[in-house]
Amino acid sequence: MEKVVIIGSGCAGLTSAIYTARANLEPLVLTGAMPGGLLTTTSIVENFPGFSKGIDGTEVRVEMQQQAERFGAKIQFGSTVESIDFSDQPLKISVDGNAVEAQTVIIASGAGHRHLGLPSEAKLERKGVTYCATCDGALPAFRDQPLVVVGGGDSACEEATYLTRFASKVYLVHRRDQLRASKIMAERTLSHEKIEPVWDSEVIDVMDIEQDKVTGVKIRNNKTNKETTIDCAGLFIAIGHVPNTQLFKGIVDMDDEGYILPKKGQETNVSGVYVAGDCSDRVYRQAITAAGQGCAAAIDAERYLASIAQ
Ligand code: NAP
């Protein structure tokens, strides 16, 4: 039986792994399909303390993983949890068809990209509709073409700025007339010569005049109701995230939107189960706060194990 199983391998999960590994608890990390989580889809992380010149998101993940492994963490790559049974001890997790038993579980399952919910968006995903500029921006189909980014937060600004490397022009479509992004990101974005903001507007359809290839987006100005079309080769959607917590619904306490609600510290309502990072944080959602919560969850789990060993 495992002493600690960590579900997720973003900043929160890997920090929990470093701390519990250093406590000689040999944690098992189930990475999920996307090792490193959303951090690896970001370009340069400029606000993680200790890296004055910024650091690549994937590099942070690799460094954290190696740091955890150095102290005895076991990393199970690509492992996707299928079901859980937290009704009593030991806690049971079914992963890739195998049963794993654990005394404690740290849920650090992160968040996924929010979708607009348009049928044409789903139809054209990976055919010009994407949720990650750093993953897809350099694809030949997007080079020297006009592109559209939708959203008004830091992610949308980051995506739009990143895409200026490849695109002939980037339209930033936002549903209000003011960006939600931090001042520095907003200023950098709006002052870029290749970026044109399209205010008070919502994407209502993605067009593929050439079959199975994005050729434009239809937008509606929500003040005038006027509909227009922007010709583009790609739609990059950056409108926030939804927590990856479906698996724990009805078992671990969560709010209406699925963010896990800790009872005290990082402890959940289920004995021996802790939570950290974006799956429980709707307020801060930073790499550094996820790491901090991962550390706290690890210390909580360690103290729990010490208390039941007495
Ligand atoms: P966010 O801050 O929640 O912003 C989401 C944006 O999408 C908002 O502008 C929102 O509009 C818009 N939106 C939401 N639902 C929409 C819909 N259905 N249709 C159209 N627009 C919609 O999300 P985020 O930008 O992904 O950032 C998440 C967190 O990560 C934040 O705390 C951010 O600071 C952080 N982050 C930091 C960095 C960095 O520092 N380098 C980079 C990326 C993200 P409204 O404004 O009208 O609500």
Boltz pocket constraint, residues with backbone or C-beta under 6 A from the ligand:
constraints:
  - pocket:
      binder: B
      contacts: [[A, 44], [A, 45], [A, 46], [A, 47], [A, 114], [A, 115], [A, 116], [A, 150], [A, 151], [A, 152], [A, 153], [A, 154], [A, 155], [A, 156], [A, 158], [A, 175], [A, 176], [A, 178], [A, 179], [A, 180], [A, 202], [A, 238], [A, 239], [A, 240], [A, 241], [A, 283], [A, 284], [A, 285], [A, 286]]
      max_distance: 6.0
